[in-house]
């Protein structure tokens, strides 16, 4: 099987590429950047460096592809105009490539952010009306709706909506979590931490994508998330115990903390975006029964397993990436240093108070 992955050099694209390679598939990648993690993959896949919006101009490079996995996107911290242009324009270009080259199957990476800020009682099934609250989420909903047009033209176009996925190579807000634990700083928790919050391991997500690409499913939308997860307090508490650095949980009152984070986000001083903090004190999980029935969804990792893998990888590899980027591909170095100062002040105050 020959598969084309857009956004192939990013965190998710890299793990999906590895999964297909492990299963003996031929992998073609498309991205604007080189591989940041595991550069050896550049020798194992056919990588084309280009903007996904321009893919039709070089359609001949992607002949013989049997499935296109579309992960390329401008993320939530990008300007609104860029989000709209890249996400909608790039998705339409990828769909048109399927028609031009006769690629029979298209898989779109959406997100559970399409459900809004989980102001209803979970678990949330796929049939739940979408309620996007951010330009990134709005773009994902618009792209999902775009697929209906191409299904009408005979394309098998399916959607996967993953919960927040973590694992080896994950930066962003999860680097912040790992960094503070590694330094023995108290870890802020919004609210009591008694809510259940679903994550998932990126290796499980890659397995789910592989199954959607190879099993006889057509034009489906599937939630994907961990099957085993507990409260925030339980999962993070056990992660802290695993790290054994002297860190602890520090519960903060939800309403004033969210208000403060809203202001901080608008000032551009944080990696914790509205999706993170507005759902942090709520039960936040989706119904995965449809994926279990259609593709045999049975993730190997619990929340805690995925958190431990993320933390252990971070501790073992952070020195190799320090000073190259801020908190993830879209991080800013000065912001990382500012947050590091806050971390050190809190850690120092915590040690003095013990």
C-alpha positions in Angstrom: 0.0 0.0 0.0 1.2 3.5 -0.9 0.1 6.3 1.5 0.5 10.0 1.3 0.7 11.9 4.6 0.4 15.7 4.6 2.1 17.4 7.6 4.4 14.4 7.6 7.3 15.9 9.6 5.1 17.2 12.5 4.5 15.3 15.8 1.5 13.4 14.6 2.6 13.0 11.0 5.9 11.5 12.1 4.2 8.8 14.3 1.7 8.0 11.5 4.6 7.6 9.0 6.4 5.3 11.4 3.2 3.2 11.9 2.7 2.7 8.2 6.4 1.9 7.6 6.2 -0.7 10.4 3.3 -2.4 8.5 5.3 -2.6 5.3 3.7 0.3 3.5 5.3 2.8 1.2 5.1 6.2 2.6 5.1 9.5 0.8 5.3 12.7 2.9 4.4 16.3 2.2 5.5 19.2 4.5 7.1 22.6 4.4 9.7 21.5 7.0 12.3 18.9 7.4 11.9 16.2 10.1 12.6 17.7 13.5 12.3 14.4 15.4 13.8 11.2 14.1 15.5 12.6 11.1 16.4 9.0 10.0 12.8 8.9 8.6 14.0 11.1 5.8 15.8 8.1 4.4 12.8 5.8 4.7 10.0 7.9 3.1 9.7 10.0 0.0 9.4 13.5 1.4 8.3 16.4 -0.8 8.9 19.9 0.8 6.0 22.1 -0.3 2.9 23.9 1.0 -0.1 21.6 0.8 -2.1 24.4 -0.9 0.2 24.0 -3.9 0.0 20.3 -4.2 -2.0 20.2 -7.4 0.8 22.0 -9.3 2.9 18.9 -8.7 0.2 16.2 -8.7 2.4 14.0 -10.8 4.7 13.4 -7.8 1.9 11.5 -6.0 0.7 9.0 -8.6 -0.1 5.5 -7.3 -1.2 6.7 -3.9 -4.0 4.6 -2.4 -4.8 6.6 0.7 -4.2 10.3 1.6 -4.0 11.1 5.4 -4.4 14.8 5.7 -2.8 16.2 8.9 -1.3 19.4 7.6 -2.8 22.4 9.4 -2.2 25.9 10.8 -2.6 25.4 14.6 -4.6 27.4 17.1 -1.8 29.9 17.8 -1.6 31.0 14.2 -3.2 34.2 12.9 -6.9 33.7 12.0 -6.3 34.5 8.3 -3.6 31.8 8.1 -5.8 29.3 9.8 -8.5 29.9 7.3 -6.2 29.9 4.3 -4.1 26.8 5.2 -6.8 24.7 6.8 -9.6 25.2 4.3 -7.4 25.9 1.2 -5.1 23.0 2.0 -7.9 20.6 2.6 -9.6 21.5 -0.6 -6.3 21.1 -2.5 -5.7 17.7 -0.9 -9.2 16.6 -1.8 -8.8 17.8 -5.4 -5.6 15.8 -5.6 -7.5 12.7 -4.7 -9.9 13.3 -7.6 -7.1 14.3 -10.0 -4.9 11.2 -9.2 -7.7 8.8 -8.5 -6.8 8.3 -4.9 -9.7 6.3 -3.5 -9.5 7.0 0.2 -9.1 10.3 2.2 -8.7 10.5 5.9 -9.1 13.9 7.6 -7.5 14.7 10.9 -10.1 16.8 12.8 -10.3 17.3 16.6 -12.6 17.1 19.5 -12.3 20.9 19.8 -15.3 20.8 17.3 -17.5 20.0 20.3 -16.7 23.3 22.0 -15.7 23.5 25.6 -17.6 20.4 26.8 -20.4 22.3 28.5 -22.6 19.2 28.3 -22.3 15.8 30.1 -19.9 13.3 28.5 -19.2 10.8 27.0 -19.7 12.8 23.8 -20.8 10.8 20.7 -20.0 11.8 17.1 -23.6 12.8 16.5 -23.3 15.7 19.0 -23.9 19.0 17.3 -20.6 20.8 16.8 -20.0 24.1 18.7 -16.6 25.5 17.7 -15.4 28.4 19.8 -12.1 29.3 18.2 -11.0 30.0 14.6 -9.0 26.7 14.6 -12.1 24.7 15.7 -14.3 26.6 13.2 -11.9 25.6 10.4 -12.0 22.0 11.4 -15.8 22.0 11.3 -15.8 23.7 7.9 -13.3 21.1 6.5 -15.5 18.3 7.8 -18.5 19.8 6.0 -16.4 20.2 2.8 -15.9 16.4 2.7 -19.6 15.9 1.9 -19.1 17.6 -1.5 -16.3 15.2 -2.4 -18.2 12.1 -1.1 -20.8 13.1 -3.7 -18.1 12.8 -6.3 -17.3 9.2 -5.3 -14.4 9.8 -2.8 -14.4 7.7 0.3 -13.6 10.5 2.8 -13.6 9.8 6.5 -12.8 11.8 9.6 -11.0 11.0 12.9 -11.5 13.3 15.9 -8.8 12.6 18.4 -8.6 13.7 22.0 -5.4 15.5 23.0 -2.7 13.1 22.1 0.7 12.8 23.8 3.9 10.7 23.7 7.5 10.8 22.6 8.2 14.1 20.9 5.3 16.0 22.4 6.0 19.6 23.3 3.6 22.6 23.8 1.6 22.6 27.0 2.8 19.1 27.8 6.4 20.2 27.7 5.4 22.8 30.3 3.9 20.1 32.5 7.0 17.8 32.2 9.4 20.7 32.7 7.8 21.8 36.0 7.7 18.3 37.3 11.3 17.6 36.3 12.3 20.7 38.3 10.3 19.8 41.4 8.0 22.7 41.0 4.3 22.6 42.1 2.0 21.7 39.2 -1.0 24.0 39.0 -4.4 22.3 38.6 -7.5 24.3 37.7 -10.2 23.4 40.2 -10.1 20.4 42.5 -8.8 17.9 40.0 -11.7 15.6 40.7 -12.9 15.7 37.0 -12.2 12.9 34.5 -10.1 14.1 31.6 -9.4 11.9 28.6 -6.1 11.9 26.7 -4.6 9.4 24.4 -1.2 8.0 23.3 0.0 9.1 19.9 1.0 5.5 19.1 -2.6 4.4 19.6 -3.8 7.3 17.4 -1.4 6.2 14.7 -2.8 2.6 15.0 -6.3 3.9 14.7 -5.4 5.9 11.5 -3.8 2.8 10.0 -6.9 0.8 10.7 -9.1 3.4 9.1 -6.9 3.4 6.1 -6.9 -0.4 5.6 -10.2 -1.7 6.9 -13.5 -1.7 4.9 -15.0 1.5 6.4 -16.5 4.3 4.2 -17.3 7.9 4.9 -17.3 7.6 8.7 -16.5 10.0 11.5 -14.8 8.4 14.5 -13.9 9.7 18.0 -10.6 8.4 19.2 -9.4 8.5 22.8 -8.0 6.5 25.6 -10.3 3.9 27.1 -8.6 3.9 30.5 -8.5 7.3 32.3 -9.2 8.6 35.7 -9.5 12.0 37.4 -6.9 14.7 36.7 -5.8 14.5 40.3 -5.3 10.7 40.1 -3.5 10.6 36.8 -1.2 13.6 37.4 -0.6 12.5 41.0 0.7 9.2 39.8 2.8 10.9 37.1 4.4 13.0 39.8 5.0 9.9 42.0 6.6 8.3 38.9 8.9 11.3 38.4 9.9 11.3 42.1 11.3 14.9 41.9 9.5 16.3 44.9 6.8 18.0 42.8 3.2 18.2 44.0 -0.2 19.3 42.7 -1.3 22.8 43.5 -5.1 23.2 43.2 -6.3 26.7 42.1 -9.8 28.1 42.3 -11.3 27.6 38.9 -13.1 30.9 38.1 -10.4 33.4 39.0 -7.7 31.2 37.5 -9.5 31.0 34.1 -10.0 34.7 34.1 -6.3 35.3 34.7 -5.4 32.8 32.0 -7.7 34.6 29.6 -5.8 37.8 30.1 -2.4 36.1 30.0 -3.4 34.3 26.7 -4.4 37.6 25.1 -1.0 39.1 26.1 0.7 36.1 24.3 2.4 34.9 27.4 1.3 31.3 27.6 1.2 27.9 25.9 -2.1 27.1 27.6 -4.8 28.1 25.2 -8.5 28.5 25.8 -9.3 24.9 24.9 -6.9 23.7 27.6 -8.0 25.9 30.5 -11.7 26.2 29.8 -12.1 22.4 29.9 -9.5 21.7 32.6 -11.9 21.5 35.5 -14.7 19.7 33.5 -15.4 16.1 32.8 -14.0 15.9 29.3 -14.2 12.7 27.3 -15.7 11.3 24.2 -17.6 8.1 23.3 -15.4 5.7 21.3 -17.9 2.9 21.0 -18.3 3.5 17.2 -14.6 3.1 16.7 -14.6 -0.1 18.7 -17.3 -1.5 16.5 -16.0 -0.4 13.1 -12.2 -0.6 13.4 -11.7 -2.7 16.6 -10.5 0.3 18.6 -8.6 -1.0 21.6 -5.9 1.4 22.6 -2.9 -0.1 24.4 -2.2 2.9 26.6 -4.1 4.5 29.5 -3.8 8.2 30.2 -1.1 7.4 32.8 0.9 5.2 30.4 0.9 8.0 27.8 1.8 10.6 30.4 4.7 8.5 31.6 6.0 8.0 28.1 5.8 11.7 27.4 7.6 12.6 30.6 10.3 10.0 30.3 11.0 11.0 26.6 11.2 14.6 27.6 13.7 14.1 30.4 15.9 11.9 28.2 15.8 14.2 25.2 15.2 17.8 26.3 18.9 18.8 26.2 19.1 17.9 22.5 16.3 20.4 21.7 17.0 23.2 24.3 17.6 26.6 22.7 16.4 25.4 19.3 12.7 26.1 19.8 10.5 27.4 22.5 7.6 25.2 23.8 7.1 23.2 20.6 7.3 23.9 16.9 5.2 27.1 17.4 6.8 28.2 20.7 8.8 31.3 21.3 12.1 31.2 23.2 11.5 34.3 25.3 8.2 33.0 26.4 9.8 29.7 27.5 12.4 31.6 29.5 9.6 33.7 31.2 7.7 30.6 32.1 10.9 29.0 33.3 11.4 32.0 35.7 7.9 31.6 37.1 8.6 27.8 37.5 11.8 28.4 39.4 10.2 31.0 41.7 7.4 28.6 42.6 9.8 25.7 43.1 11.9 27.8 45.4 8.9 28.9 47.4 7.6 25.4 47.7 10.9 24.0 49.0 11.2 26.8 51.6 7.7 26.0 52.8 8.3 22.3 53.2 
